[in-house]
Amino acid sequence: MIEAGRDCAEVVTQLAATSRALDRAGFKIVASGLRQCLEADGGAAETASAEAELEHLFLSLA
């Protein structure tokens, strides 16, 4: 878009939309993992470990 000479506002708008879409995809992946963790029949230690890992992944999206 920049090379094509498009308006800067249009470029920023597209970048913002792309960023939001990627953020939403990341949050959906983490939510899916959390759902699987909560539905798992594993022990408490495994669940705590999985929750800690998911929390770390979730915070890395911020």
N, C-alpha and C positions, 0 to 999 in steps of 0.2 A: 504494500500500500504506500509506503514511504517512497519507494523507487518510482511508483506510478504517479507521484505528485499529489496524492490524496491529502485532504485537509487534515491538519494535526488533530483536531477534535475527533474526527472519524477514526483515526488510528488509535487514539487513546481509548475511545469507546469500545473498539474491537478488542483491544488488549485487556480491558477491564472485564468484558464478557467472557473472554477465554480464561482469564484467571478465576473468575467465579465458577465457571464450568469445571475446571480442574479441582478447585476446592471442594465442590459438591461431590465429585467423583471420589475424592479421597475420603471424605466423611462417610460416604455410603459404604466404602470398603471397610472402614473401621467399624461402622455400625453392624455390618454383616458379621465381622469377626467377633464382636461383642455378643451378638445374638447367638452365634455358635457356641461361644464360651458359656453362656448362661444355660444353654440347652444340653451341654455335655454332661455325661454321667461321671466325669472324673472326680478325683478327690479334692479336698479343700486346698491343698498345697498346689495342685496343678491349676486350679481355678485362679488362685491368688497370683500365680506366676503369669498366667495368660492375661489377667486383668492389668497387671503391671506393664506387660509388654504393650497391650492395647492403649493404655494411658500414655505411654511413651510415644507410640505412633501417632496418637491423636494430637498430642502437644507439638509434635514435629510439623504438623500441618498449620499451626498458628503462626 
